[in-house]
């Protein structure tokens, strides 16, 4: 099975610039941003690589960190 780059970031195995964190998510600066300051909010638990499949509750919790 191929390693998930986002899981490796969450574990600290891949360097990132963390800008926010809570119990369930981290927010990091995008390595190749389209605009300055673009960030990614990543769940600490692994989910399918297709974000459309995330449960609604996960989206709702992620946006609590996005607001910050």
mmCIF file as Biopython writes it, N, C-alpha, C and O atoms, coordinates in Angstrom:
data_model
#
loop_
_atom_site.group_PDB
_atom_site.id
_atom_site.type_symbol
_atom_site.label_atom_id
_atom_site.label_alt_id
_atom_site.label_comp_id
_atom_site.label_asym_id
_atom_site.label_entity_id
_atom_site.label_seq_id
_atom_site.pdbx_PDB_ins_code
_atom_site.Cartn_x
_atom_site.Cartn_y
_atom_site.Cartn_z
_atom_site.occupancy
_atom_site.B_iso_or_equiv
_atom_site.auth_seq_id
_atom_site.auth_asym_id
_atom_site.pdbx_PDB_model_num
ATOM 1   N N  . UNK A ? 1  ? 0.841   -1.186 0.000  1.0 0.0 1  A 1 
ATOM 2   C CA . UNK A ? 1  ? 0.000   0.000  0.000  1.0 0.0 1  A 1 
ATOM 3   C C  . UNK A ? 1  ? 0.886   1.248  0.000  1.0 0.0 1  A 1 
ATOM 4   O O  . UNK A ? 1  ? 1.869   1.317  0.737  1.0 0.0 1  A 1 
ATOM 5   N N  . UNK A ? 2  ? 0.535   2.221  -0.822 1.0 0.0 2  A 1 
ATOM 6   C CA . UNK A ? 2  ? 1.288   3.464  -0.932 1.0 0.0 2  A 1 
ATOM 7   C C  . UNK A ? 2  ? 1.070   4.313  0.323  1.0 0.0 2  A 1 
ATOM 8   O O  . UNK A ? 2  ? -0.045  4.411  0.836  1.0 0.0 2  A 1 
ATOM 9   N N  . UNK A ? 3  ? 2.163   4.928  0.808  1.0 0.0 3  A 1 
ATOM 10  C CA . UNK A ? 3  ? 2.051   5.798  1.981  1.0 0.0 3  A 1 
ATOM 11  C C  . UNK A ? 3  ? 1.302   7.071  1.625  1.0 0.0 3  A 1 
ATOM 12  O O  . UNK A ? 3  ? 1.448   7.608  0.527  1.0 0.0 3  A 1 
ATOM 13  N N  . UNK A ? 4  ? 0.516   7.536  2.549  1.0 0.0 4  A 1 
ATOM 14  C CA . UNK A ? 4  ? -0.242  8.772  2.373  1.0 0.0 4  A 1 
ATOM 15  C C  . UNK A ? 4  ? 0.638   9.951  2.791  1.0 0.0 4  A 1 
ATOM 16  O O  . UNK A ? 4  ? 1.085   10.016 3.936  1.0 0.0 4  A 1 
ATOM 17  N N  . UNK A ? 5  ? 0.887   10.876 1.875  1.0 0.0 5  A 1 
ATOM 18  C CA . UNK A ? 5  ? 1.739   12.023 2.168  1.0 0.0 5  A 1 
ATOM 19  C C  . UNK A ? 5  ? 1.157   12.852 3.312  1.0 0.0 5  A 1 
ATOM 20  O O  . UNK A ? 5  ? 1.913   13.391 4.120  1.0 0.0 5  A 1 
ATOM 21  N N  . UNK A ? 6  ? -0.158  12.963 3.396  1.0 0.0 6  A 1 
ATOM 22  C CA . UNK A ? 6  ? -0.772  13.760 4.456  1.0 0.0 6  A 1 
ATOM 23  C C  . UNK A ? 6  ? -0.620  13.090 5.820  1.0 0.0 6  A 1 
ATOM 24  O O  . UNK A ? 6  ? -0.411  13.769 6.825  1.0 0.0 6  A 1 
ATOM 25  N N  . UNK A ? 7  ? -0.724  11.771 5.856  1.0 0.0 7  A 1 
ATOM 26  C CA . UNK A ? 7  ? -0.487  11.047 7.115  1.0 0.0 7  A 1 
ATOM 27  C C  . UNK A ? 7  ? 0.956   11.232 7.571  1.0 0.0 7  A 1 
ATOM 28  O O  . UNK A ? 7  ? 1.223   11.369 8.765  1.0 0.0 7  A 1 
ATOM 29  N N  . UNK A ? 8  ? 1.881   11.236 6.618  1.0 0.0 8  A 1 
ATOM 30  C CA . UNK A ? 8  ? 3.286   11.437 6.951  1.0 0.0 8  A 1 
ATOM 31  C C  . UNK A ? 8  ? 3.535   12.847 7.481  1.0 0.0 8  A 1 
ATOM 32  O O  . UNK A ? 8  ? 4.364   13.036 8.372  1.0 0.0 8  A 1 
ATOM 33  N N  . UNK A ? 9  ? 2.830   13.831 6.944  1.0 0.0 9  A 1 
ATOM 34  C CA . UNK A ? 9  ? 2.934   15.203 7.460  1.0 0.0 9  A 1 
ATOM 35  C C  . UNK A ? 9  ? 2.400   15.265 8.882  1.0 0.0 9  A 1 
ATOM 36  O O  . UNK A ? 9  ? 3.033   15.848 9.763  1.0 0.0 9  A 1 
ATOM 37  N N  . UNK A ? 10 ? 1.230   14.661 9.110  1.0 0.0 10 A 1 
ATOM 38  C CA . UNK A ? 10 ? 0.625   14.656 10.453 1.0 0.0 10 A 1 
ATOM 39  C C  . UNK A ? 10 ? 1.562   14.003 11.464 1.0 0.0 10 A 1 
ATOM 40  O O  . UNK A ? 10 ? 1.684   14.481 12.592 1.0 0.0 10 A 1 
ATOM 41  N N  . UNK A ? 11 ? 2.227   12.911 11.070 1.0 0.0 11 A 1 
ATOM 42  C CA . UNK A ? 11 ? 3.150   12.203 11.967 1.0 0.0 11 A 1 
ATOM 43  C C  . UNK A ? 11 ? 4.451   12.966 12.189 1.0 0.0 11 A 1 
ATOM 44  O O  . UNK A ? 11 ? 5.214   12.648 13.101 1.0 0.0 11 A 1 
ATOM 45  N N  . UNK A ? 12 ? 4.705   13.972 11.354 1.0 0.0 12 A 1 
ATOM 46  C CA . UNK A ? 12 ? 5.948   14.726 11.479 1.0 0.0 12 A 1 
ATOM 47  C C  . UNK A ? 12 ? 7.097   14.133 10.683 1.0 0.0 12 A 1 
ATOM 48  O O  . UNK A ? 12 ? 8.237   14.576 10.825 1.0 0.0 12 A 1 
ATOM 49  N N  . UNK A ? 13 ? 6.819   13.135 9.846  1.0 0.0 13 A 1 
ATOM 50  C CA . UNK A ? 13 ? 7.855   12.502 9.032  1.0 0.0 13 A 1 
ATOM 51  C C  . UNK A ? 13 ? 8.219   13.324 7.798  1.0 0.0 13 A 1 
ATOM 52  O O  . UNK A ? 13 ? 9.284   13.134 7.210  1.0 0.0 13 A 1 
ATOM 53  N N  . UNK A ? 14 ? 7.333   14.235 7.412  1.0 0.0 14 A 1 
ATOM 54  C CA . UNK A ? 14 ? 7.585   15.161 6.313  1.0 0.0 14 A 1 
ATOM 55  C C  . UNK A ? 14 ? 7.477   16.570 6.883  1.0 0.0 14 A 1 
ATOM 56  O O  . UNK A ? 14 ? 6.504   16.910 7.556  1.0 0.0 14 A 1 
ATOM 57  N N  . UNK A ? 15 ? 8.481   17.376 6.606  1.0 0.0 15 A 1 
ATOM 58  C CA . UNK A ? 15 ? 8.520   18.735 7.139  1.0 0.0 15 A 1 
ATOM 59  C C  . UNK A ? 15 ? 7.392   19.584 6.551  1.0 0.0 15 A 1 
ATOM 60  O O  . UNK A ? 15 ? 7.075   19.488 5.366  1.0 0.0 15 A 1 
ATOM 61  N N  . UNK A ? 16 ? 6.799   20.413 7.402  1.0 0.0 16 A 1 
ATOM 62  C CA . UNK A ? 16 ? 5.750   21.336 6.961  1.0 0.0 16 A 1 
ATOM 63  C C  . UNK A ? 16 ? 5.796   22.572 7.855  1.0 0.0 16 A 1 
ATOM 64  O O  . UNK A ? 16 ? 6.436   22.571 8.907  1.0 0.0 16 A 1 
ATOM 65  N N  . UNK A ? 17 ? 5.117   23.610 7.425  1.0 0.0 17 A 1 
ATOM 66  C CA . UNK A ? 17 ? 5.001   24.821 8.235  1.0 0.0 17 A 1 
ATOM 67  C C  . UNK A ? 17 ? 3.587   24.868 8.786  1.0 0.0 17 A 1 
ATOM 68  O O  . UNK A ? 17 ? 2.650   25.275 8.099  1.0 0.0 17 A 1 
ATOM 69  N N  . UNK A ? 18 ? 3.446   24.447 10.032 1.0 0.0 18 A 1 
ATOM 70  C CA . UNK A ? 18 ? 2.142   24.363 10.686 1.0 0.0 18 A 1 
ATOM 71  C C  . UNK A ? 18 ? 1.706   25.758 11.132 1.0 0.0 18 A 1 
ATOM 72  O O  . UNK A ? 18 ? 2.465   26.469 11.791 1.0 0.0 18 A 1 
ATOM 73  N N  . UNK A ? 19 ? 0.480   26.147 10.772 1.0 0.0 19 A 1 
ATOM 74  C CA . UNK A ? 19 ? -0.021  27.465 11.170 1.0 0.0 19 A 1 
ATOM 75  C C  . UNK A ? 19 ? -1.154  27.384 12.190 1.0 0.0 19 A 1 
ATOM 76  O O  . UNK A ? 19 ? -1.469  28.377 12.846 1.0 0.0 19 A 1 
ATOM 77  N N  . UNK A ? 20 ? -1.762  26.217 12.325 1.0 0.0 20 A 1 
ATOM 78  C CA . UNK A ? 20 ? -2.822  26.034 13.322 1.0 0.0 20 A 1 
ATOM 79  C C  . UNK A ? 20 ? -3.012  24.537 13.554 1.0 0.0 20 A 1 
ATOM 80  O O  . UNK A ? 20 ? -2.659  23.706 12.717 1.0 0.0 20 A 1 
ATOM 81  N N  . UNK A ? 21 ? -3.578  24.225 14.715 1.0 0.0 21 A 1 
ATOM 82  C CA . UNK A ? 21 ? -3.810  22.818 15.048 1.0 0.0 21 A 1 
ATOM 83  C C  . UNK A ? 21 ? -4.871  22.733 16.131 1.0 0.0 21 A 1 
ATOM 84  O O  . UNK A ? 21 ? -4.956  23.592 17.009 1.0 0.0 21 A 1 
ATOM 85  N N  . UNK A ? 22 ? -5.669  21.694 16.053 1.0 0.0 22 A 1 
ATOM 86  C CA . UNK A ? 22 ? -6.552  21.341 17.161 1.0 0.0 22 A 1 
ATOM 87  C C  . UNK A ? 22 ? -6.471  19.831 17.334 1.0 0.0 22 A 1 
ATOM 88  O O  . UNK A ? 22 ? -5.595  19.186 16.759 1.0 0.0 22 A 1 
ATOM 89  N N  . UNK A ? 23 ? -7.366  19.272 18.113 1.0 0.0 23 A 1 
ATOM 90  C CA . UNK A ? 23 ? -7.309  17.844 18.429 1.0 0.0 23 A 1 
ATOM 91  C C  . UNK A ? 23 ? -7.420  16.947 17.192 1.0 0.0 23 A 1 
ATOM 92  O O  . UNK A ? 23 ? -6.841  15.861 17.157 1.0 0.0 23 A 1 
ATOM 93  N N  . UNK A ? 24 ? -8.161  17.397 16.184 1.0 0.0 24 A 1 
ATOM 94  C CA . UNK A ? 24 ? -8.464  16.526 15.048 1.0 0.0 24 A 1 
ATOM 95  C C  . UNK A ? 24 ? -7.859  16.940 13.705 1.0 0.0 24 A 1 
ATOM 96  O O  . UNK A ? 24 ? -7.889  16.162 12.751 1.0 0.0 24 A 1 
ATOM 97  N N  . UNK A ? 25 ? -7.310  18.154 13.620 1.0 0.0 25 A 1 
ATOM 98  C CA . UNK A ? 25 ? -6.812  18.666 12.343 1.0 0.0 25 A 1 
ATOM 99  C C  . UNK A ? 25 ? -5.546  19.483 12.539 1.0 0.0 25 A 1 
ATOM 100 O O  . UNK A ? 25 ? -5.269  19.988 13.627 1.0 0.0 25 A 1 
ATOM 101 N N  . UNK A ? 26 ? -4.774  19.601 11.443 1.0 0.0 26 A 1 
ATOM 102 C CA . UNK A ? 26 ? -3.694  20.579 11.404 1.0 0.0 26 A 1 
ATOM 103 C C  . UNK A ? 26 ? -3.886  21.428 10.146 1.0 0.0 26 A 1 
ATOM 104 O O  . UNK A ? 26 ? -4.452  20.969 9.154  1.0 0.0 26 A 1 
ATOM 105 N N  . UNK A ? 27 ? -3.413  22.653 10.204 1.0 0.0 27 A 1 
ATOM 106 C CA . UNK A ? 27 ? -3.409  23.537 9.041  1.0 0.0 27 A 1 
ATOM 107 C C  . UNK A ? 27 ? -1.954  23.863 8.736  1.0 0.0 27 A 1 
ATOM 108 O O  . UNK A ? 27 ? -1.197  24.279 9.613  1.0 0.0 27 A 1 
ATOM 109 N N  . UNK A ? 28 ? -1.578  23.668 7.476  1.0 0.0 28 A 1 
ATOM 110 C CA . UNK A ? 28 ? -0.198  23.919 7.055  1.0 0.0 28 A 1 
ATOM 111 C C  . UNK A ? 28 ? -0.213  24.798 5.806  1.0 0.0 28 A 1 
ATOM 112 O O  . UNK A ? 28 ? -1.200  24.842 5.070  1.0 0.0 28 A 1 
ATOM 113 N N  . UNK A ? 29 ? 0.901   25.496 5.583  1.0 0.0 29 A 1 
ATOM 114 C CA . UNK A ? 29 ? 1.035   26.245 4.342  1.0 0.0 29 A 1 
ATOM 115 C C  . UNK A ? 29 ? 1.245   25.266 3.198  1.0 0.0 29 A 1 
ATOM 116 O O  . UNK A ? 29 ? 1.964   24.276 3.335  1.0 0.0 29 A 1 
ATOM 117 N N  . UNK A ? 30 ? 0.616   25.549 2.083  1.0 0.0 30 A 1 
ATOM 118 C CA . UNK A ? 30 ? 0.739   24.707 0.891  1.0 0.0 30 A 1 
ATOM 119 C C  . UNK A ? 30 ? 2.141   24.842 0.319  1.0 0.0 30 A 1 
ATOM 120 O O  . UNK A ? 30 ? 2.676   25.949 0.246  1.0 0.0 30 A 1 
ATOM 121 N N  . UNK A ? 31 ? 2.744   23.729 -0.086 1.0 0.0 31 A 1 
ATOM 122 C CA . UNK A ? 31 ? 4.105   23.747 -0.618 1.0 0.0 31 A 1 
ATOM 123 C C  . UNK A ? 31 ? 4.174   24.420 -1.998 1.0 0.0 31 A 1 
ATOM 124 O O  . UNK A ? 31 ? 5.205   24.988 -2.359 1.0 0.0 31 A 1 
ATOM 125 N N  . UNK A ? 32 ? 3.084   24.355 -2.764 1.0 0.0 32 A 1 
ATOM 126 C CA . UNK A ? 32 ? 3.020   25.007 -4.084 1.0 0.0 32 A 1 
ATOM 127 C C  . UNK A ? 32 ? 1.725   25.815 -4.187 1.0 0.0 32 A 1 
ATOM 128 O O  . UNK A ? 32 ? 0.813   25.445 -4.926 1.0 0.0 32 A 1 
ATOM 129 N N  . UNK A ? 33 ? 1.652   26.916 -3.440 1.0 0.0 33 A 1 
ATOM 130 C CA . UNK A ? 33 ? 0.397   27.676 -3.400 1.0 0.0 33 A 1 
ATOM 131 C C  . UNK A ? 33 ? 0.086   28.387 -4.712 1.0 0.0 33 A 1 
ATOM 132 O O  . UNK A ? 33 ? 0.986   28.807 -5.439 1.0 0.0 33 A 1 
ATOM 133 N N  . UNK A ? 34 ? -1.200  28.512 -4.996 1.0 0.0 34 A 1 
ATOM 134 C CA . UNK A ? 34 ? -1.647  29.310 -6.135 1.0 0.0 34 A 1 
ATOM 135 C C  . UNK A ? 34 ? -1.652  30.788 -5.769 1.0 0.0 34 A 1 
ATOM 136 O O  . UNK A ? 34 ? -1.466  31.650 -6.628 1.0 0.0 34 A 1 
ATOM 137 N N  . UNK A ? 35 ? -1.867  31.072 -4.488 1.0 0.0 35 A 1 
ATOM 138 C CA . UNK A ? 35 ? -1.823  32.439 -3.968 1.0 0.0 35 A 1 
ATOM 139 C C  . UNK A ? 35 ? -1.023  32.437 -2.670 1.0 0.0 35 A 1 
ATOM 140 O O  . UNK A ? 35 ? -0.956  31.421 -1.979 1.0 0.0 35 A 1 
ATOM 141 N N  . UNK A ? 36 ? -0.423  33.567 -2.343 1.0 0.0 36 A 1 
ATOM 142 C CA . UNK A ? 36 ? 0.382   33.678 -1.128 1.0 0.0 36 A 1 
ATOM 143 C C  . UNK A ? 36 ? -0.480  33.370 0.103  1.0 0.0 36 A 1 
ATOM 144 O O  . UNK A ? 36 ? -1.589  33.885 0.247  1.0 0.0 36 A 1 
ATOM 145 N N  . UNK A ? 37 ? 0.048   32.531 0.973  1.0 0.0 37 A 1 
ATOM 146 C CA . UNK A ? 37 ? -0.643  32.201 2.210  1.0 0.0 37 A 1 
ATOM 147 C C  . UNK A ? 37 ? -1.640  31.062 2.107  1.0 0.0 37 A 1 
ATOM 148 O O  . UNK A ? 37 ? -2.313  30.739 3.086  1.0 0.0 37 A 1 
ATOM 149 N N  . UNK A ? 38 ? -1.746  30.450 0.934  1.0 0.0 38 A 1 
ATOM 150 C CA . UNK A ? 38 ? -2.681  29.331 0.777  1.0 0.0 38 A 1 
ATOM 151 C C  . UNK A ? 38 ? -2.331  28.223 1.760  1.0 0.0 38 A 1 
ATOM 152 O O  . UNK A ? 38 ? -1.163  27.860 1.904  1.0 0.0 38 A 1 
ATOM 153 N N  . UNK A ? 39 ? -3.337  27.692 2.430  1.0 0.0 39 A 1 
ATOM 154 C CA . UNK A ? 39 ? -3.119  26.667 3.448  1.0 0.0 39 A 1 
ATOM 155 C C  . UNK A ? 39 ? -3.995  25.445 3.180  1.0 0.0 39 A 1 
ATOM 156 O O  . UNK A ? 39 ? -5.007  25.514 2.482  1.0 0.0 39 A 1 
ATOM 157 N N  . UNK A ? 40 ? -3.570  24.334 3.757  1.0 0.0 40 A 1 
ATOM 158 C CA . UNK A ? 40 ? -4.330  23.092 3.705  1.0 0.0 40 A 1 
ATOM 159 C C  . UNK A ? 40 ? -4.737  22.710 5.117  1.0 0.0 40 A 1 
ATOM 160 O O  . UNK A ? 40 ? -3.926  22.790 6.040  1.0 0.0 40 A 1 
ATOM 161 N N  . UNK A ? 41 ? -5.970  22.299 5.293  1.0 0.0 41 A 1 
ATOM 162 C CA . UNK A ? 41 ? -6.433  21.767 6.574  1.0 0.0 41 A 1 
ATOM 163 C C  . UNK A ? 41 ? -6.531  20.258 6.391  1.0 0.0 41 A 1 
ATOM 164 O O  . UNK A ? 41 ? -7.273  19.764 5.542  1.0 0.0 41 A 1 
ATOM 165 N N  . UNK A ? 42 ? -5.766  19.537 7.208  1.0 0.0 42 A 1 
ATOM 166 C CA . UNK A ? 42 ? -5.630  18.093 7.057  1.0 0.0 42 A 1 
ATOM 167 C C  . UNK A ? 42 ? -6.152  17.386 8.308  1.0 0.0 42 A 1 
ATOM 168 O O  . UNK A ? 42 ? -5.749  17.721 9.421  1.0 0.0 42 A 1 
ATOM 169 N N  . UNK A ? 43 ? -7.045  16.409 8.131  1.0 0.0 43 A 1 
ATOM 170 C CA . UNK A ? 43 ? -7.470  15.636 9.302  1.0 0.0 43 A 1 
ATOM 171 C C  . UNK A ? 43 ? -6.316  14.768 9.800  1.0 0.0 43 A 1 
ATOM 172 O O  . UNK A ? 43 ? -5.527  14.257 9.006  1.0 0.0 43 A 1 
ATOM 173 N N  . UNK A ? 44 ? -6.227  14.610 11.109 1.0 0.0 44 A 1 
ATOM 174 C CA . UNK A ? 44 ? -5.183  13.766 11.686 1.0 0.0 44 A 1 
ATOM 175 C C  . UNK A ? 44 ? -5.480  12.286 11.483 1.0 0.0 44 A 1 
ATOM 176 O O  . UNK A ? 44 ? -4.574  11.455 11.538 1.0 0.0 44 A 1 
ATOM 177 N N  . UNK A ? 45 ? -6.735  11.958 11.251 1.0 0.0 45 A 1 
ATOM 178 C CA . UNK A ? 45 ? -7.130  10.585 10.941 1.0 0.0 45 A 1 
ATOM 179 C C  . UNK A ? 45 ? -7.148  10.430 9.427  1.0 0.0 45 A 1 
ATOM 180 O O  . UNK A ? 45 ? -7.594  11.331 8.717  1.0 0.0 45 A 1 
ATOM 181 N N  . UNK A ? 46 ? -6.668  9.292  8.928  1.0 0.0 46 A 1 
ATOM 182 C CA . UNK A ? 46 ? -6.633  9.056  7.483  1.0 0.0 46 A 1 
ATOM 183 C C  . UNK A ? 46 ? -8.035  8.849  6.929  1.0 0.0 46 A 1 
ATOM 184 O O  . UNK A ? 46 ? -8.845  8.117  7.497  1.0 0.0 46 A 1 
ATOM 185 N N  . UNK A ? 47 ? -8.305  9.512  5.806  1.0 0.0 47 A 1 
ATOM 186 C CA . UNK A ? 47 ? -9.533  9.320  5.033  1.0 0.0 47 A 1 
ATOM 187 C C  . UNK A ? 47 ? -9.132  9.083  3.587  1.0 0.0 47 A 1 
ATOM 188 O O  . UNK A ? 47 ? -7.978  9.297  3.218  1.0 0.0 47 A 1 
ATOM 189 N N  . UNK A ? 48 ? -10.068 8.647  2.776  1.0 0.0 48 A 1 
ATOM 190 C CA . UNK A ? 48 ? -9.835  8.466  1.348  1.0 0.0 48 A 1 
ATOM 191 C C  . UNK A ? 48 ? -9.244  9.749  0.764  1.0 0.0 48 A 1 
ATOM 192 O O  . UNK A ? 48 ? -9.508  10.847 1.252  1.0 0.0 48 A 1 
ATOM 193 N N  . UNK A ? 49 ? -8.444  9.591  -0.285 1.0 0.0 49 A 1 
ATOM 194 C CA . UNK A ? 49 ? -7.813  10.755 -0.893 1.0 0.0 49 A 1 
ATOM 195 C C  . UNK A ? 49 ? -8.812  11.678 -1.590 1.0 0.0 49 A 1 
ATOM 196 O O  . UNK A ? 49 ? -8.464  12.807 -1.937 1.0 0.0 49 A 1 
ATOM 197 N N  . UNK A ? 50 ? -10.020 11.228 -1.796 1.0 0.0 50 A 1 
ATOM 198 C CA . UNK A ? 50 ? -11.044 12.060 -2.430 1.0 0.0 50 A 1 
ATOM 199 C C  . UNK A ? 50 ? -11.837 12.798 -1.357 1.0 0.0 50 A 1 
ATOM 200 O O  . UNK A ? 50 ? -12.644 12.181 -0.661 1.0 0.0 50 A 1 
ATOM 201 N N  . UNK A ? 51 ? -11.623 14.113 -1.209 1.0 0.0 51 A 1 
ATOM 202 C CA . UNK A ? 51 ? -12.276 14.853 -0.119 1.0 0.0 51 A 1 
ATOM 203 C C  . UNK A ? 51 ? -13.796 14.869 -0.206 1.0 0.0 51 A 1 
ATOM 204 O O  . UNK A ? 51 ? -14.464 15.147 0.791  1.0 0.0 51 A 1 
ATOM 205 N N  . UNK A ? 52 ? -14.348 14.583 -1.360 1.0 0.0 52 A 1 
ATOM 206 C CA . UNK A ? 52 ? -15.807 14.570 -1.488 1.0 0.0 52 A 1 
ATOM 207 C C  . UNK A ? 52 ? -16.424 13.442 -0.665 1.0 0.0 52 A 1 
ATOM 208 O O  . UNK A ? 52 ? -17.613 13.479 -0.352 1.0 0.0 52 A 1 
ATOM 209 N N  . UNK A ? 53 ? -15.617 12.440 -0.314 1.0 0.0 53 A 1 
ATOM 210 C CA . UNK A ? 53 ? -16.107 11.298 0.458  1.0 0.0 53 A 1 
ATOM 211 C C  . UNK A ? 53 ? -16.013 11.496 1.966  1.0 0.0 53 A 1 
ATOM 212 O O  . UNK A ? 53 ? -16.398 10.606 2.724  1.0 0.0 53 A 1 
ATOM 213 N N  . UNK A ? 54 ? -15.513 12.640 2.414  1.0 0.0 54 A 1 
ATOM 214 C CA . UNK A ? 54 ? -15.435 12.875 3.855  1.0 0.0 54 A 1 
ATOM 215 C C  . UNK A ? 54 ? -16.830 12.960 4.451  1.0 0.0 54 A 1 
ATOM 216 O O  . UNK A ? 54 ? -17.728 13.536 3.837  1.0 0.0 54 A 1 
ATOM 217 N N  . UNK A ? 55 ? -17.028 12.400 5.627  1.0 0.0 55 A 1 
ATOM 218 C CA . UNK A ? 55 ? -18.323 12.534 6.294  1.0 0.0 55 A 1 
ATOM 219 C C  . UNK A ? 55 ? -18.629 14.005 6.603  1.0 0.0 55 A 1 
ATOM 220 O O  . UNK A ? 55 ? -17.720 14.793 6.864  1.0 0.0 55 A 1 
ATOM 221 N N  . UNK A ? 56 ? -19.901 14.359 6.571  1.0 0.0 56 A 1 
ATOM 222 C CA . UNK A ? 56 ? -20.307 15.746 6.825  1.0 0.0 56 A 1 
ATOM 223 C C  . UNK A ? 56 ? -19.804 16.262 8.170  1.0 0.0 56 A 1 
ATOM 224 O O  . UNK A ? 56 ? -19.430 17.428 8.289  1.0 0.0 56 A 1 
ATOM 225 N N  . UNK A ? 57 ? -19.796 15.399 9.179  1.0 0.0 57 A 1 
ATOM 226 C CA . UNK A ? 57 ? -19.333 15.826 10.507 1.0 0.0 57 A 1 
ATOM 227 C C  . UNK A ? 57 ? -17.862 16.231 10.472 1.0 0.0 57 A 1 
ATOM 228 O O  . UNK A ? 57 ? -17.449 17.143 11.189 1.0 0.0 57 A 1 
ATOM 229 N N  . UNK A ? 58 ? -17.075 15.557 9.645  1.0 0.0 58 A 1 
ATOM 230 C CA . UNK A ? 58 ? -15.653 15.886 9.525  1.0 0.0 58 A 1 
ATOM 231 C C  . UNK A ? 58 ? -15.501 17.258 8.875  1.0 0.0 58 A 1 
ATOM 232 O O  . UNK A ? 58 ? -14.701 18.073 9.335  1.0 0.0 58 A 1 
ATOM 233 N N  . UNK A ? 59 ? -16.260 17.523 7.813  1.0 0.0 59 A 1 
ATOM 234 C CA . UNK A ? 59 ? -16.236 18.846 7.188  1.0 0.0 59 A 1 
ATOM 235 C C  . UNK A ? 59 ? -16.592 19.934 8.199  1.0 0.0 59 A 1 
ATOM 236 O O  . UNK A ? 59 ? -15.916 20.960 8.274  1.0 0.0 59 A 1 
ATOM 237 N N  . UNK A ? 60 ? -17.634 19.712 8.960  1.0 0.0 60 A 1 
ATOM 238 C CA . UNK A ? 60 ? -18.071 20.709 9.935  1.0 0.0 60 A 1 
ATOM 239 C C  . UNK A ? 60 ? -16.977 20.996 10.963 1.0 0.0 60 A 1 
ATOM 240 O O  . UNK A ? 60 ? -16.739 22.154 11.308 1.0 0.0 60 A 1 
ATOM 241 N N  . UNK A ? 61 ? -16.322 19.964 11.446 1.0 0.0 61 A 1 
ATOM 242 C CA . UNK A ? 61 ? -15.251 20.152 12.424 1.0 0.0 61 A 1 
ATOM 243 C C  . UNK A ? 61 ? -14.048 20.837 11.793 1.0 0.0 61 A 1 
ATOM 244 O O  . UNK A ? 61 ? -13.392 21.649 12.445 1.0 0.0 61 A 1 
ATOM 245 N N  . UNK A ? 62 ? -13.749 20.526 10.542 1.0 0.0 62 A 1 
ATOM 246 C CA . UNK A ? 62 ? -12.613 21.154 9.857  1.0 0.0 62 A 1 
ATOM 247 C C  . UNK A ? 62 ? -12.829 22.659 9.743  1.0 0.0 62 A 1 
ATOM 248 O O  . UNK A ? 62 ? -11.886 23.434 9.901  1.0 0.0 62 A 1 
ATOM 249 N N  . UNK A ? 63 ? -14.051 23.074 9.471  1.0 0.0 63 A 1 
ATOM 250 C CA . UNK A ? 63 ? -14.296 24.498 9.285  1.0 0.0 63 A 1 
ATOM 251 C C  . UNK A ? 63 ? -14.206 25.291 10.585 1.0 0.0 63 A 1 
ATOM 252 O O  . UNK A ? 63 ? -14.085 26.515 10.549 1.0 0.0 63 A 1 
ATOM 253 N N  . UNK A ? 64 ? -14.263 24.624 11.717 1.0 0.0 64 A 1 
ATOM 254 C CA . UNK A ? 64 ? -13.996 25.312 12.985 1.0 0.0 64 A 1 
ATOM 255 C C  . UNK A ? 64 ? -12.540 25.785 13.017 1.0 0.0 64 A 1 
ATOM 256 O O  . UNK A ? 64 ? -12.252 26.862 13.538 1.0 0.0 64 A 1 
ATOM 257 N N  . UNK A ? 65 ? -11.632 24.994 12.470 1.0 0.0 65 A 1 
ATOM 258 C CA . UNK A ? 65 ? -10.225 25.389 12.398 1.0 0.0 65 A 1 
ATOM 259 C C  . UNK A ? 65 ? -10.015 26.393 11.258 1.0 0.0 65 A 1 
ATOM 260 O O  . UNK A ? 65 ? -9.213  27.317 11.390 1.0 0.0 65 A 1 
ATOM 261 N N  . UNK A ? 66 ? -10.717 26.220 10.167 1.0 0.0 66 A 1 
ATOM 262 C CA . UNK A ? 66 ? -10.606 27.157 9.030  1.0 0.0 66 A 1 
ATOM 263 C C  . UNK A ? 66 ? -10.946 28.574 9.472  1.0 0.0 66 A 1 
ATOM 264 O O  . UNK A ? 66 ? -10.281 29.524 9.059  1.0 0.0 66 A 1 
ATOM 265 N N  . UNK A ? 67 ? -11.953 28.726 10.291 1.0 0.0 67 A 1 
ATOM 266 C CA . UNK A ? 67 ? -12.356 30.065 10.759 1.0 0.0 67 A 1 
ATOM 267 C C  . UNK A ? 67 ? -11.236 30.773 11.512 1.0 0.0 67 A 1 
ATOM 268 O O  . UNK A ? 67 ? -11.134 31.999 11.466 1.0 0.0 67 A 1 
ATOM 269 N N  . UNK A ? 68 ? -10.404 30.015 12.198 1.0 0.0 68 A 1 
ATOM 270 C CA . UNK A ? 68 ? -9.301  30.615 12.960 1.0 0.0 68 A 1 
ATOM 271 C C  . UNK A ? 68 ? -8.229  31.110 12.038 1.0 0.0 68 A 1 
ATOM 272 O O  . UNK A ? 68 ? -7.220  31.646 12.495 1.0 0.0 68 A 1 
#
